[in-house]
């Protein structure tokens, strides 16, 4: 085992979780906000990531897309960066893992919303508050995304690839 490689793997994970994923997540909200006619007023990554948008005159559907954009954009990014290079692949693996957790939390948020116990400060809760009847559509979408991410990760054989690298 090569200790420097193991340390690099750990550091890339921390960097991905603290900066790259939040930048992609908030960037997803921002891009969709601009696409539906909103304006990004503030984009902050540290100490806690968030964006502030002017969504005056944005439709309910546009607002829902903004809410979901942050969850989906990092996954779309992983499709773009597919690479044979170990470090780029590992970045994608970390992003996929965080996306998986995000989708699981969103699915849980849908379930809790349907039980009238919404999760506070969650993107999916804000989406569902705009159109409560859509809870089952979002539940199916997030369950499908969970399966899709699992299949995407499994086909890369991550344990074998990491073992061979170290």
C-alpha positions in Angstrom: 0.0 0.0 0.0 1.2 3.5 -0.9 0.4 5.9 2.0 0.5 9.0 -0.2 -2.1 7.6 -2.5 -4.3 6.8 0.4 -3.9 10.3 1.8 -4.7 11.7 -1.6 -7.9 9.6 -1.8 -9.0 10.9 1.6 -8.1 14.6 0.8 -10.0 14.4 -2.5 -13.0 13.1 -0.7 -13.0 15.9 1.8 -12.4 18.5 -0.9 -15.3 17.1 -2.9 -17.7 17.0 0.0 -16.8 20.5 1.3 -16.3 22.5 -1.9 -16.9 20.7 -5.2 -20.3 19.2 -4.5 -21.7 22.3 -2.8 -20.4 24.4 -5.7 -22.2 22.1 -8.2 -25.4 21.9 -6.1 -25.7 25.7 -5.7 -24.6 26.1 -9.3 -27.4 23.9 -10.4 -29.9 26.1 -8.6 -28.3 29.2 -10.1 -28.3 27.9 -13.7 -31.9 26.8 -13.6 -32.9 30.1 -12.0 -31.3 32.0 -14.8 -32.9 29.6 -17.4 -36.4 30.2 -16.1 -35.9 34.0 -15.9 -34.7 34.5 -12.3 -31.7 36.5 -11.2 -29.0 35.2 -8.9 -28.4 37.8 -6.2 -26.0 36.0 -4.0 -23.9 32.8 -4.4 -22.0 31.7 -1.3 -20.0 28.5 -0.6 -18.3 29.2 2.7 -19.0 28.8 5.6 -22.4 27.4 4.6 -23.4 27.2 0.9 -26.5 28.9 -0.3 -27.8 31.1 -3.1 -30.3 33.9 -3.0 -32.4 34.5 -6.2 -34.9 37.0 -7.3 -37.7 34.8 -8.5 -40.3 37.5 -9.0 -42.7 36.5 -11.8 -41.4 32.9 -12.0 -44.0 30.2 -12.5 -44.6 27.5 -10.0 -43.1 25.0 -12.4 -40.0 27.2 -12.7 -39.7 27.4 -8.9 -39.9 23.7 -8.7 -37.2 23.3 -11.3 -34.9 25.6 -9.4 -35.4 23.5 -6.3 -34.6 20.3 -8.0 -31.8 21.8 -10.2 -29.4 21.7 -7.3 -29.9 18.0 -6.7 -29.7 16.9 -10.3 -26.9 19.1 -11.7 -24.1 17.3 -9.7 -25.3 14.0 -11.2 -25.3 15.4 -14.7 -21.8 16.6 -14.1 -20.6 13.1 -13.2 -21.8 12.0 -16.7 -19.6 14.6 -18.3 -16.4 13.8 -16.4 -16.4 10.1 -17.0 -12.7 9.3 -17.4 -10.1 6.6 -17.3 -7.9 8.7 -15.1 -8.1 7.4 -11.6 -8.4 10.8 -9.9 -11.1 12.1 -12.2 -13.0 8.8 -11.9 -12.7 9.0 -8.1 -14.0 12.5 -8.1 -17.0 11.2 -10.0 -17.4 8.3 -7.6 -17.4 10.7 -4.6 -20.0 12.9 -6.4 -22.2 9.9 -7.2 -22.0 8.9 -3.6 -23.1 12.3 -2.4 -25.8 12.4 -5.0 -27.0 9.0 -3.8 -27.3 10.4 -0.3 -29.0 13.5 -1.5 -31.6 11.5 -3.4 -32.1 9.2 -0.4 -32.7 12.3 1.8 -35.1 13.7 -0.8 -37.0 10.4 -1.1 -37.2 10.4 2.7 -38.4 14.0 2.6 -41.2 13.0 0.2 -42.3 10.3 2.5 -42.2 12.6 5.5 -44.1 15.3 3.6 -46.8 12.8 2.7 -47.1 12.0 6.4 -47.5 15.8 7.2 -44.1 15.9 8.8 -42.0 17.9 6.3 -38.3 18.1 6.7 -37.3 21.7 7.4 -34.7 23.4 5.2 -34.7 20.7 2.5 -35.0 21.5 -1.2 -37.6 18.8 -1.8 -39.8 20.2 1.0 -39.8 23.6 -0.7 -40.7 22.0 -4.0 -43.5 20.0 -2.5 -44.9 23.1 -0.7 -45.4 24.6 -4.1 -47.4 21.6 -5.4 -48.2 19.1 -2.7 -50.0 16.7 -5.0 -46.7 16.0 -6.9 -45.3 14.1 -3.9 -45.7 10.6 -5.6 -44.1 11.8 -8.9 -41.1 13.1 -7.0 -40.9 9.9 -4.9 -40.8 7.8 -8.0 -38.2 10.1 -9.6 -35.9 9.9 -6.6 -36.3 6.1 -6.2 -35.4 5.8 -9.9 -32.4 8.1 -9.5 -31.2 6.1 -6.5 -31.3 2.9 -8.6 -29.6 4.7 -11.5 -26.7 5.9 -9.4 -26.3 2.5 -7.8 -26.0 0.9 -11.3 -23.7 3.7 -12.5 -21.3 3.1 -9.6 -21.5 -0.7 -9.7 -20.5 -0.9 -13.4 -17.2 0.9 -12.6 -16.3 -1.8 -10.0 -15.1 0.8 -7.5 -13.6 -1.6 -4.8 -11.5 -3.4 -7.4 -10.4 -0.1 -9.0 -9.4 1.4 -5.7 -7.6 -1.8 -4.6 -5.6 -1.9 -7.8 -4.7 1.8 -7.5 -3.5 1.5 -3.9 
